[in-house]
Amino acid sequence: MSKYDLLWKYLKKQNKENYKLSYEEIKDILGFDIDHSFLTYKKEAKEYGYEVGKISMKEKTVLFNKLEN
């Protein structure tokens, strides 16, 4: 279990095509701020049917895209 499992499970449960979550929304889901390690863990999202798209430092958002089956 990784520290980002709550986020991946949230994405899978909502089952939307695309998500644009702010850093603050992600913090609310996880209970902590995302950090540089997110770049390492982002590949785990594929196990839950999503990929991490654009990470905007300026807007402080992360785009998640649902993978095609």
PDB file with SEQRES, HELIX, SHEET and CRYST1 records, atoms N, CA, C and O in Angstrom:
SEQRES   1 A   69  MET SER LYS TYR ASP LEU LEU TRP LYS TYR LEU LYS LYS          
SEQRES   2 A   69  GLN ASN LYS GLU ASN TYR LYS LEU SER TYR GLU GLU ILE          
SEQRES   3 A   69  LYS ASP ILE LEU GLY PHE ASP ILE ASP HIS SER PHE LEU          
SEQRES   4 A   69  THR TYR LYS LYS GLU ALA LYS GLU TYR GLY TYR GLU VAL          
SEQRES   5 A   69  GLY LYS ILE SER MET LYS GLU LYS THR VAL LEU PHE ASN          
SEQRES   6 A   69  LYS LEU GLU ASN                                              
HELIX    1 AA1 ASP A    5  GLN A   14  1                                  10    
HELIX    2 AA2 TYR A   23  LEU A   30  1                                   8    
HELIX    3 AA3 PHE A   38  TYR A   41  1                                   4    
HELIX    4 AA4 LYS A   42  TYR A   48  5                                   7    
SHEET    1 AA1 3 ASN A  18  SER A  22  0                                        
SHEET    2 AA1 3 THR A  61  LYS A  66 -1                                        
SHEET    3 AA1 3 TYR A  50  SER A  56 -1                                        
CRYST1    1.000    1.000    1.000  90.00  90.00  90.00 P 1           1          
ATOM      1  N   MET A   1       0.841  -1.186   0.000  1.00  0.00           N  
ATOM      2  CA  MET A   1       0.000   0.000   0.000  1.00  0.00           C  
ATOM      3  C   MET A   1       0.883   1.247   0.000  1.00  0.00           C  
ATOM      4  O   MET A   1       1.794   1.390   0.816  1.00  0.00           O  
ATOM      5  N   SER A   2       0.587   2.131  -0.932  1.00  0.00           N  
ATOM      6  CA  SER A   2       1.387   3.356  -0.998  1.00  0.00           C  
ATOM      7  C   SER A   2       0.662   4.491  -0.288  1.00  0.00           C  
ATOM      8  O   SER A   2      -0.523   4.388   0.028  1.00  0.00           O  
ATOM      9  N   LYS A   3       1.379   5.555  -0.048  1.00  0.00           N  
ATOM     10  CA  LYS A   3       0.788   6.692   0.648  1.00  0.00           C  
ATOM     11  C   LYS A   3      -0.260   7.413  -0.198  1.00  0.00           C  
ATOM     12  O   LYS A   3      -1.015   8.235   0.323  1.00  0.00           O  
ATOM     13  N   TYR A   4      -0.313   7.118  -1.482  1.00  0.00           N  
ATOM     14  CA  TYR A   4      -1.282   7.755  -2.374  1.00  0.00           C  
ATOM     15  C   TYR A   4      -2.487   6.872  -2.695  1.00  0.00           C  
ATOM     16  O   TYR A   4      -3.316   7.251  -3.522  1.00  0.00           O  
ATOM     17  N   ASP A   5      -2.604   5.704  -2.062  1.00  0.00           N  
ATOM     18  CA  ASP A   5      -3.725   4.805  -2.334  1.00  0.00           C  
ATOM     19  C   ASP A   5      -5.088   5.463  -2.161  1.00  0.00           C  
ATOM     20  O   ASP A   5      -5.998   5.198  -2.947  1.00  0.00           O  
ATOM     21  N   LEU A   6      -5.251   6.310  -1.155  1.00  0.00           N  
ATOM     22  CA  LEU A   6      -6.540   6.980  -0.960  1.00  0.00           C  
ATOM     23  C   LEU A   6      -6.928   7.828  -2.170  1.00  0.00           C  
ATOM     24  O   LEU A   6      -8.103   7.898  -2.531  1.00  0.00           O  
ATOM     25  N   LEU A   7      -5.954   8.462  -2.789  1.00  0.00           N  
ATOM     26  CA  LEU A   7      -6.213   9.274  -3.979  1.00  0.00           C  
ATOM     27  C   LEU A   7      -6.607   8.387  -5.153  1.00  0.00           C  
ATOM     28  O   LEU A   7      -7.571   8.684  -5.859  1.00  0.00           O  
ATOM     29  N   TRP A   8      -5.877   7.313  -5.364  1.00  0.00           N  
ATOM     30  CA  TRP A   8      -6.182   6.415  -6.491  1.00  0.00           C  
ATOM     31  C   TRP A   8      -7.572   5.786  -6.307  1.00  0.00           C  
ATOM     32  O   TRP A   8      -8.333   5.669  -7.267  1.00  0.00           O  
ATOM     33  N   LYS A   9      -7.892   5.392  -5.101  1.00  0.00           N  
ATOM     34  CA  LYS A   9      -9.206   4.803  -4.823  1.00  0.00           C  
ATOM     35  C   LYS A   9     -10.315   5.833  -5.017  1.00  0.00           C  
ATOM     36  O   LYS A   9     -11.401   5.499  -5.491  1.00  0.00           O  
ATOM     37  N   TYR A  10     -10.045   7.069  -4.656  1.00  0.00           N  
ATOM     38  CA  TYR A  10     -11.007   8.153  -4.867  1.00  0.00           C  
ATOM     39  C   TYR A  10     -11.303   8.304  -6.363  1.00  0.00           C  
ATOM     40  O   TYR A  10     -12.465   8.392  -6.759  1.00  0.00           O  
ATOM     41  N   LEU A  11     -10.272   8.333  -7.181  1.00  0.00           N  
ATOM     42  CA  LEU A  11     -10.455   8.468  -8.626  1.00  0.00           C  
ATOM     43  C   LEU A  11     -11.297   7.326  -9.186  1.00  0.00           C  
ATOM     44  O   LEU A  11     -12.229   7.543  -9.961  1.00  0.00           O  
ATOM     45  N   LYS A  12     -10.955   6.116  -8.781  1.00  0.00           N  
ATOM     46  CA  LYS A  12     -11.663   4.934  -9.283  1.00  0.00           C  
ATOM     47  C   LYS A  12     -13.133   4.959  -8.859  1.00  0.00           C  
ATOM     48  O   LYS A  12     -14.014   4.626  -9.652  1.00  0.00           O  
ATOM     49  N   LYS A  13     -13.393   5.349  -7.628  1.00  0.00           N  
ATOM     50  CA  LYS A  13     -14.761   5.388  -7.107  1.00  0.00           C  
ATOM     51  C   LYS A  13     -15.609   6.422  -7.851  1.00  0.00           C  
ATOM     52  O   LYS A  13     -16.771   6.157  -8.159  1.00  0.00           O  
ATOM     53  N   GLN A  14     -15.045   7.588  -8.140  1.00  0.00           N  
ATOM     54  CA  GLN A  14     -15.792   8.642  -8.828  1.00  0.00           C  
ATOM     55  C   GLN A  14     -16.063   8.273 -10.286  1.00  0.00           C  
ATOM     56  O   GLN A  14     -17.098   8.644 -10.841  1.00  0.00           O  
ATOM     57  N   ASN A  15     -15.136   7.547 -10.902  1.00  0.00           N  
ATOM     58  CA  ASN A  15     -15.280   6.990 -12.259  1.00  0.00           C  
ATOM     59  C   ASN A  15     -15.603   8.036 -13.322  1.00  0.00           C  
ATOM     60  O   ASN A  15     -16.433   7.786 -14.196  1.00  0.00           O  
ATOM     61  N   LYS A  16     -14.968   9.189 -13.263  1.00  0.00           N  
ATOM     62  CA  LYS A  16     -15.140  10.217 -14.292  1.00  0.00           C  
ATOM     63  C   LYS A  16     -14.066  10.048 -15.366  1.00  0.00           C  
ATOM     64  O   LYS A  16     -13.040   9.406 -15.143  1.00  0.00           O  
ATOM     65  N   GLU A  17     -14.322  10.635 -16.529  1.00  0.00           N  
ATOM     66  CA  GLU A  17     -13.354  10.568 -17.626  1.00  0.00           C  
ATOM     67  C   GLU A  17     -12.083  11.344 -17.292  1.00  0.00           C  
ATOM     68  O   GLU A  17     -10.970  10.845 -17.458  1.00  0.00           O  
ATOM     69  N   ASN A  18     -12.271  12.565 -16.821  1.00  0.00           N  
ATOM     70  CA  ASN A  18     -11.150  13.440 -16.503  1.00  0.00           C  
ATOM     71  C   ASN A  18     -11.419  14.156 -15.188  1.00  0.00           C  
ATOM     72  O   ASN A  18     -12.556  14.504 -14.871  1.00  0.00           O  
ATOM     73  N   TYR A  19     -10.380  14.362 -14.451  1.00  0.00           N  
ATOM     74  CA  TYR A  19     -10.447  15.104 -13.206  1.00  0.00           C  
ATOM     75  C   TYR A  19      -9.392  16.187 -13.247  1.00  0.00           C  
ATOM     76  O   TYR A  19      -8.284  15.965 -13.734  1.00  0.00           O  
ATOM     77  N   LYS A  20      -9.727  17.334 -12.747  1.00  0.00           N  
ATOM     78  CA  LYS A  20      -8.739  18.373 -12.497  1.00  0.00           C  
ATOM     79  C   LYS A  20      -8.882  18.723 -11.031  1.00  0.00           C  
ATOM     80  O   LYS A  20      -9.812  19.426 -10.637  1.00  0.00           O  
ATOM     81  N   LEU A  21      -7.963  18.234 -10.230  1.00  0.00           N  
ATOM     82  CA  LEU A  21      -8.014  18.468  -8.794  1.00  0.00           C  
ATOM     83  C   LEU A  21      -6.936  19.463  -8.391  1.00  0.00           C  
ATOM     84  O   LEU A  21      -5.806  19.414  -8.877  1.00  0.00           O  
ATOM     85  N   SER A  22      -7.308  20.355  -7.502  1.00  0.00           N  
ATOM     86  CA  SER A  22      -6.319  21.299  -6.979  1.00  0.00           C  
ATOM     87  C   SER A  22      -5.459  20.594  -5.941  1.00  0.00           C  
ATOM     88  O   SER A  22      -5.839  19.547  -5.417  1.00  0.00           O  
ATOM     89  N   TYR A  23      -4.322  21.160  -5.654  1.00  0.00           N  
ATOM     90  CA  TYR A  23      -3.462  20.612  -4.599  1.00  0.00           C  
ATOM     91  C   TYR A  23      -4.238  20.539  -3.282  1.00  0.00           C  
ATOM     92  O   TYR A  23      -4.076  19.599  -2.504  1.00  0.00           O  
ATOM     93  N   GLU A  24      -5.082  21.546  -3.047  1.00  0.00           N  
ATOM     94  CA  GLU A  24      -5.860  21.593  -1.800  1.00  0.00           C  
ATOM     95  C   GLU A  24      -6.883  20.453  -1.745  1.00  0.00           C  
ATOM     96  O   GLU A  24      -7.071  19.836  -0.696  1.00  0.00           O  
ATOM     97  N   GLU A  25      -7.540  20.178  -2.873  1.00  0.00           N  
ATOM     98  CA  GLU A  25      -8.499  19.060  -2.923  1.00  0.00           C  
ATOM     99  C   GLU A  25      -7.783  17.729  -2.686  1.00  0.00           C  
ATOM    100  O   GLU A  25      -8.297  16.854  -1.989  1.00  0.00           O  
ATOM    101  N   ILE A  26      -6.606  17.590  -3.264  1.00  0.00           N  
ATOM    102  CA  ILE A  26      -5.822  16.370  -3.064  1.00  0.00           C  
ATOM    103  C   ILE A  26      -5.421  16.247  -1.599  1.00  0.00           C  
ATOM    104  O   ILE A  26      -5.446  15.155  -1.032  1.00  0.00           O  
ATOM    105  N   LYS A  27      -5.054  17.360  -0.996  1.00  0.00           N  
ATOM    106  CA  LYS A  27      -4.710  17.356   0.428  1.00  0.00           C  
ATOM    107  C   LYS A  27      -5.906  16.920   1.269  1.00  0.00           C  
ATOM    108  O   LYS A  27      -5.746  16.176   2.236  1.00  0.00           O  
ATOM    109  N   ASP A  28      -7.108  17.381   0.906  1.00  0.00           N  
ATOM    110  CA  ASP A  28      -8.316  16.986   1.627  1.00  0.00           C  
ATOM    111  C   ASP A  28      -8.564  15.484   1.522  1.00  0.00           C  
ATOM    112  O   ASP A  28      -9.013  14.864   2.486  1.00  0.00           O  
ATOM    113  N   ILE A  29      -8.278  14.897   0.372  1.00  0.00           N  
ATOM    114  CA  ILE A  29      -8.474  13.457   0.159  1.00  0.00           C  
ATOM    115  C   ILE A  29      -7.430  12.656   0.940  1.00  0.00           C  
ATOM    116  O   ILE A  29      -7.760  11.670   1.599  1.00  0.00           O  
ATOM    117  N   LEU A  30      -6.178  13.085   0.860  1.00  0.00           N  
ATOM    118  CA  LEU A  30      -5.071  12.319   1.439  1.00  0.00           C  
ATOM    119  C   LEU A  30      -4.804  12.620   2.910  1.00  0.00           C  
ATOM    120  O   LEU A  30      -4.376  11.749   3.667  1.00  0.00           O  
ATOM    121  N   GLY A  31      -5.061  13.852   3.298  1.00  0.00           N  
ATOM    122  CA  GLY A  31      -4.733  14.263   4.656  1.00  0.00           C  
ATOM    123  C   GLY A  31      -3.344  14.857   4.767  1.00  0.00           C  
ATOM    124  O   GLY A  31      -2.882  15.152   5.870  1.00  0.00           O  
ATOM    125  N   PHE A  32      -2.672  15.037   3.641  1.00  0.00           N  
ATOM    126  CA  PHE A  32      -1.342  15.655   3.616  1.00  0.00           C  
ATOM    127  C   PHE A  32      -1.103  16.281   2.248  1.00  0.00           C  
ATOM    128  O   PHE A  32      -1.765  15.925   1.273  1.00  0.00           O  
ATOM    129  N   ASP A  33      -0.164  17.208   2.176  1.00  0.00           N  
ATOM    130  CA  ASP A  33       0.206  17.853   0.912  1.00  0.00           C  
ATOM    131  C   ASP A  33       0.971  16.882   0.025  1.00  0.00           C  
ATOM    132  O   ASP A  33       1.759  16.068   0.507  1.00  0.00           O  
ATOM    133  N   ILE A  34       0.724  16.982  -1.294  1.00  0.00           N  
ATOM    134  CA  ILE A  34       1.560  16.198  -2.197  1.00  0.00           C  
ATOM    135  C   ILE A  34       2.945  16.839  -2.217  1.00  0.00           C  
ATOM    136  O   ILE A  34       3.093  18.046  -2.023  1.00  0.00           O  
ATOM    137  N   ASP A  35       3.936  16.019  -2.453  1.00  0.00           N  
ATOM    138  CA  ASP A  35       5.305  16.517  -2.502  1.00  0.00           C  
ATOM    139  C   ASP A  35       6.002  15.961  -3.736  1.00  0.00           C  
ATOM    140  O   ASP A  35       5.363  15.370  -4.607  1.00  0.00           O  
ATOM    141  N   HIS A  36       7.292  16.151  -3.805  1.00  0.00           N  
ATOM    142  CA  HIS A  36       8.062  15.718  -4.972  1.00  0.00           C  
ATOM    143  C   HIS A  36       7.939  14.209  -5.210  1.00  0.00           C  
ATOM    144  O   HIS A  36       8.055  13.761  -6.351  1.00  0.00           O  
ATOM    145  N   SER A  37       7.707  13.427  -4.164  1.00  0.00           N  
ATOM    146  CA  SER A  37       7.589  11.979  -4.328  1.00  0.00           C  
ATOM    147  C   SER A  37       6.385  11.598  -5.185  1.00  0.00           C  
ATOM    148  O   SER A  37       6.323  10.481  -5.699  1.00  0.00           O  
ATOM    149  N   PHE A  38       5.427  12.514  -5.345  1.00  0.00           N  
ATOM    150  CA  PHE A  38       4.252  12.245  -6.184  1.00  0.00           C  
ATOM    151  C   PHE A  38       4.681  11.846  -7.589  1.00  0.00           C  
ATOM    152  O   PHE A  38       4.035  11.013  -8.225  1.00  0.00           O  
ATOM    153  N   LEU A  39       5.756  12.432  -8.071  1.00  0.00           N  
ATOM    154  CA  LEU A  39       6.250  12.107  -9.412  1.00  0.00           C  
ATOM    155  C   LEU A  39       6.655  10.639  -9.523  1.00  0.00           C  
ATOM    156  O   LEU A  39       6.510  10.037 -10.587  1.00  0.00           O  
ATOM    157  N   THR A  40       7.155  10.064  -8.445  1.00  0.00           N  
ATOM    158  CA  THR A  40       7.523   8.656  -8.427  1.00  0.00           C  
ATOM    159  C   THR A  40       6.278   7.772  -8.338  1.00  0.00           C  
ATOM    160  O   THR A  40       6.189   6.747  -9.014  1.00  0.00           O  
ATOM    161  N   TYR A  41       5.336   8.164  -7.517  1.00  0.00           N  
ATOM    162  CA  TYR A  41       4.148   7.357  -7.258  1.00  0.00           C  
ATOM    163  C   TYR A  41       3.065   7.468  -8.326  1.00  0.00           C  
ATOM    164  O   TYR A  41       2.160   6.635  -8.368  1.00  0.00           O  
ATOM    165  N   LYS A  42       3.138   8.480  -9.189  1.00  0.00           N  
ATOM    166  CA  LYS A  42       2.050   8.713 -10.142  1.00  0.00           C  
ATOM    167  C   LYS A  42       1.785   7.537 -11.067  1.00  0.00           C  
ATOM    168  O   LYS A  42       0.675   7.397 -11.580  1.00  0.00           O  
ATOM    169  N   LYS A  43       2.777   6.695 -11.289  1.00  0.00           N  
ATOM    170  CA  LYS A  43       2.582   5.531 -12.165  1.00  0.00           C  
ATOM    171  C   LYS A  43       1.595   4.527 -11.566  1.00  0.00           C  
ATOM    172  O   LYS A  43       1.024   3.711 -12.289  1.00  0.00           O  
ATOM    173  N   GLU A  44       1.396   4.586 -10.250  1.00  0.00           N  
ATOM    174  CA  GLU A  44       0.455   3.680  -9.581  1.00  0.00           C  
ATOM    175  C   GLU A  44      -0.989   3.927 -10.010  1.00  0.00           C  
ATOM    176  O   GLU A  44      -1.821   3.025  -9.918  1.00  0.00           O  
ATOM    177  N   ALA A  45      -1.292   5.123 -10.473  1.00  0.00           N  
ATOM    178  CA  ALA A  45      -2.660   5.458 -10.876  1.00  0.00           C  
ATOM    179  C   ALA A  45      -3.156   4.526 -11.972  1.00  0.00           C  
ATOM    180  O   ALA A  45      -4.357   4.272 -12.069  1.00  0.00           O  
ATOM    181  N   LYS A  46      -2.256   4.018 -12.790  1.00  0.00           N  
ATOM    182  CA  LYS A  46      -2.642   3.118 -13.886  1.00  0.00           C  
ATOM    183  C   LYS A  46      -3.287   1.846 -13.368  1.00  0.00           C  
ATOM    184  O   LYS A  46      -4.140   1.269 -14.043  1.00  0.00           O  
ATOM    185  N   GLU A  47      -2.897   1.397 -12.181  1.00  0.00           N  
ATOM    186  CA  GLU A  47      -3.503   0.203 -11.582  1.00  0.00           C  
ATOM    187  C   GLU A  47      -4.973   0.441 -11.243  1.00  0.00           C  
ATOM    188  O   GLU A  47      -5.729  -0.514 -11.062  1.00  0.00           O  
ATOM    189  N   TYR A  48      -5.378   1.690 -11.157  1.00  0.00           N  
ATOM    190  CA  TYR A  48      -6.750   2.055 -10.822  1.00  0.00           C  
ATOM    191  C   TYR A  48      -7.496   2.627 -12.025  1.00  0.00           C  
ATOM    192  O   TYR A  48      -8.593   3.164 -11.877  1.00  0.00           O  
ATOM    193  N   GLY A  49      -6.903   2.514 -13.217  1.00  0.00           N  
ATOM    194  CA  GLY A  49      -7.564   2.936 -14.447  1.00  0.00           C  
ATOM    195  C   GLY A  49      -7.361   4.381 -14.848  1.00  0.00           C  
ATOM    196  O   GLY A  49      -8.087   4.894 -15.700  1.00  0.00           O  
ATOM    197  N   TYR A  50      -6.383   5.048 -14.247  1.00  0.00           N  
ATOM    198  CA  TYR A  50      -6.121   6.458 -14.560  1.00  0.00           C  
ATOM    199  C   TYR A  50      -4.639   6.704 -14.818  1.00  0.00           C  
ATOM    200  O   TYR A  50      -3.773   5.927 -14.417  1.00  0.00           O  
ATOM    201  N   GLU A  51      -4.385   7.806 -15.497  1.00  0.00           N  
ATOM    202  CA  GLU A  51      -3.010   8.272 -15.636  1.00  0.00           C  
ATOM    203  C   GLU A  51      -2.959   9.722 -15.200  1.00  0.00           C  
ATOM    204  O   GLU A  51      -3.936  10.462 -15.312  1.00  0.00           O  
ATOM    205  N   VAL A  52      -1.803  10.109 -14.702  1.00  0.00           N  
ATOM    206  CA  VAL A  52      -1.601  11.498 -14.307  1.00  0.00           C  
ATOM    207  C   VAL A  52      -1.213  12.268 -15.555  1.00  0.00           C  
ATOM    208  O   VAL A  52      -0.227  11.948 -16.220  1.00  0.00           O  
ATOM    209  N   GLY A  53      -1.997  13.280 -15.861  1.00  0.00           N  
ATOM    210  CA  GLY A  53      -1.717  14.114 -17.016  1.00  0.00           C  
ATOM    211  C   GLY A  53      -0.853  15.289 -16.613  1.00  0.00           C  
ATOM    212  O   GLY A  53       0.226  15.126 -16.043  1.00  0.00           O  
ATOM    213  N   LYS A  54      -1.341  16.460 -16.916  1.00  0.00           N  
ATOM    214  CA  LYS A  54      -0.576  17.681 -16.638  1.00  0.00           C  
ATOM    215  C   LYS A  54      -0.584  18.026 -15.148  1.00  0.00           C  
ATOM    216  O   LYS A  54      -1.626  18.012 -14.492  1.00  0.00           O  
ATOM    217  N   ILE A  55       0.585  18.329 -14.646  1.00  0.00           N  
ATOM    218  CA  ILE A  55       0.733  18.846 -13.289  1.00  0.00           C  
ATOM    219  C   ILE A  55       1.124  20.315 -13.441  1.00  0.00           C  
ATOM    220  O   ILE A  55       2.209  20.631 -13.929  1.00  0.00           O  
ATOM    221  N   SER A  56       0.232  21.203 -13.019  1.00  0.00           N  
ATOM    222  CA  SER A  56       0.481  22.640 -13.172  1.00  0.00           C  
ATOM    223  C   SER A  56       0.936  23.243 -11.851  1.00  0.00           C  
ATOM    224  O   SER A  56       0.165  23.342 -10.897  1.00  0.00           O  
ATOM    225  N   MET A  57       2.184  23.637 -11.814  1.00  0.00           N  
ATOM    226  CA  MET A  57       2.717  24.301 -10.630  1.00  0.00           C  
ATOM    227  C   MET A  57       2.113  25.696 -10.478  1.00  0.00           C  
ATOM    228  O   MET A  57       1.890  26.166  -9.363  1.00  0.00           O  
ATOM    229  N   LYS A  58       1.853  26.349 -11.607  1.00  0.00           N  
ATOM    230  CA  LYS A  58       1.301  27.703 -11.587  1.00  0.00           C  
ATOM    231  C   LYS A  58      -0.135  27.707 -11.055  1.00  0.00           C  
ATOM    232  O   LYS A  58      -0.472  28.506 -10.181  1.00  0.00           O  
ATOM    233  N   GLU A  59      -0.988  26.805 -11.590  1.00  0.00           N  
ATOM    234  CA  GLU A  59      -2.383  26.735 -11.166  1.00  0.00           C  
ATOM    235  C   GLU A  59      -2.569  25.892  -9.903  1.00  0.00           C  
ATOM    236  O   GLU A  59      -3.626  25.922  -9.272  1.00  0.00           O  
ATOM    237  N   LYS A  60      -1.525  25.140  -9.547  1.00  0.00           N  
ATOM    238  CA  LYS A  60      -1.577  24.216  -8.410  1.00  0.00           C  
ATOM    239  C   LYS A  60      -2.701  23.202  -8.586  1.00  0.00           C  
ATOM    240  O   LYS A  60      -3.546  23.011  -7.710  1.00  0.00           O  
ATOM    241  N   THR A  61      -2.678  22.544  -9.779  1.00  0.00           N  
ATOM    242  CA  THR A  61      -3.664  21.524 -10.110  1.00  0.00           C  
ATOM    243  C   THR A  61      -2.979  20.309 -10.725  1.00  0.00           C  
ATOM    244  O   THR A  61      -1.856  20.387 -11.223  1.00  0.00           O  
ATOM    245  N   VAL A  62      -3.686  19.187 -10.677  1.00  0.00           N  
ATOM    246  CA  VAL A  62      -3.233  17.965 -11.331  1.00  0.00           C  
ATOM    247  C   VAL A  62      -4.399  17.442 -12.158  1.00  0.00           C  
ATOM    248  O   VAL A  62      -5.525  17.344 -11.671  1.00  0.00           O  
ATOM    249  N   LEU A  63      -4.115  17.107 -13.419  1.00  0.00           N  
ATOM    250  CA  LEU A  63      -5.120  16.558 -14.314  1.00  0.00           C  
ATOM    251  C   LEU A  63      -4.956  15.040 -14.351  1.00  0.00           C  
ATOM    252  O   LEU A  63      -3.852  14.531 -14.543  1.00  0.00           O  
ATOM    253  N   PHE A  64      -6.061  14.325 -14.165  1.00  0.00           N  
ATOM    254  CA  PHE A  64      -6.070  12.867 -14.232  1.00  0.00           C  
ATOM    255  C   PHE A  64      -6.972  12.454 -15.378  1.00  0.00           C  
ATOM    256  O   PHE A  64      -8.062  13.002 -15.540  1.00  0.00           O  
ATOM    257  N   ASN A  65      -6.528  11.489 -16.179  1.00  0.00           N  
ATOM    258  CA  ASN A  65      -7.291  11.024 -17.323  1.00  0.00           C  
ATOM    259  C   ASN A  65      -7.581   9.534 -17.174  1.00  0.00           C  
ATOM    260  O   ASN A  65      -6.704   8.750 -16.810  1.00  0.00           O  
ATOM    261  N   LYS A  66      -8.829   9.155 -17.462  1.00  0.00           N  
ATOM    262  CA  LYS A  66      -9.219   7.749 -17.401  1.00  0.00           C  
ATOM    263  C   LYS A  66      -8.612   7.014 -18.591  1.00  0.00           C  
ATOM    264  O   LYS A  66      -8.653   7.503 -19.721  1.00  0.00           O  
ATOM    265  N   LEU A  67      -8.049   5.840 -18.328  1.00  0.00           N  
ATOM    266  CA  LEU A  67      -7.467   5.038 -19.381  1.00  0.00           C  
ATOM    267  C   LEU A  67      -8.548   4.281 -20.141  1.00  0.00           C  
ATOM    268  O   LEU A  67      -9.555   3.874 -19.561  1.00  0.00           O  
ATOM    269  N   GLU A  68      -8.339   4.097 -21.415  1.00  0.00           N  
ATOM    270  CA  GLU A  68      -9.266   3.308 -22.245  1.00  0.00           C  
ATOM    271  C   GLU A  68      -9.021   1.832 -21.965  1.00  0.00           C  
ATOM    272  O   GLU A  68      -7.878   1.409 -21.789  1.00  0.00           O  
ATOM    273  N   ASN A  69     -10.080   1.062 -21.925  1.00  0.00           N  
ATOM    274  CA  ASN A  69      -9.925  -0.385 -21.712  1.00  0.00           C  
ATOM    275  C   ASN A  69      -9.751  -1.122 -23.008  1.00  0.00           C  
ATOM    276  O   ASN A  69      -9.608  -2.345 -23.008  1.00  0.00           O  
TER     277      ASN A  69                                                      
END                                                                             
